[in-house]
Amino acid sequence: MRSGAGVTSARGTIRRIMRERRRAVPPAARIGAADGLAAELLAHPLAPGARVAGYWAADGEIALHAWQLRLPREVVYCLPVVHEDGRLRFAPWRAGEAVEANRYGIPEPVVAPEALLDPSALDLIVVPLVGFDARCHRLGMGGGWYDRSFAFRHLQPAPPRLVGAAFAFQQVAGELPSEDWDVQLDAVCTDQSTLTRPT
């Protein structure tokens, strides 16, 4: 399914339902899900000194702290920073370092502009999502930040590797309604399993 009013309406319905479901996950189940997700993400090999990015969980998103804390120390962990050009940059960050809320209320690292990394400079980016399908297509919150930031991947497959993170119940039946500008993920890791993009 491609661009049009029907796609927009279908995506809006899925987005509403999935956001409600993930916000309803109780605290104990969230802890268990974060551990399950970490085990799946850690199965992705990383070279020494690799640059990886996660996100600061909000609006019921599955948390990444269990994965982040288990990463090898030589791995550079980054968080996204919303840029005025409509794309994301990524800031190296360690637990305990300063953050401040952006205009959406999401914490971002407090770093100098020259410390920010372009999306293409990273090796692995773990991407939040609202829904996904068996083809590793992603439905986000609707702001388009990740699609704009990784639009260069439409021209040719290129680093970084994009891996979605979700609760298993966020997978939709059948094909997710998609738009021409959607950037497909390389894989999706959930609290229960890993789904790899079909070749």
Stockholm file with secondary structure:
# STOCKHOLM 1.0

chainA/1-199         MRSGAGVTSARGTIRRIMRERRRAVPPAARIGAADGLAAELLAHPLAPGARVAGYWAADGEIALHAWQLRLPREVVYCLPVVHEDGRLRFAPWRAGEAVEANRYGIPEPVVAPEALLDPSALDLIVVPLVGFDARCHRLGMGGGWYDRSFAFRHLQPAPPRLVGAAFAFQQVAGELPSEDWDVQLDAVCTDQSTLTRPT
#=GR chainA/1-199 SS CCSSHHHHHHHHHHHHHHHHHHHTCCHHHHHHHHHHHHHHHHTSCCCTTCEEECCCCCTTCCCCHHHHHHSCTTSEEEEEEECTTSSEEEEECCTTSCEEECTTSCEEECCCGGGCBCGGGCSEEEEECSEECTTCCEECCSSCHHHHHTGGGGTSCCSSEEEEEECGGGBCSSCCCCCTTCCCCSEEEESSCEEECCC
#=GC SS_cons         CCSSHHHHHHHHHHHHHHHHHHHTCCHHHHHHHHHHHHHHHHTSCCCTTCEEECCCCCTTCCCCHHHHHHSCTTSEEEEEEECTTSSEEEEECCTTSCEEECTTSCEEECCCGGGCBCGGGCSEEEEECSEECTTCCEECCSSCHHHHHTGGGGTSCCSSEEEEEECGGGBCSSCCCCCTTCCCCSEEEESSCEEECCC
//
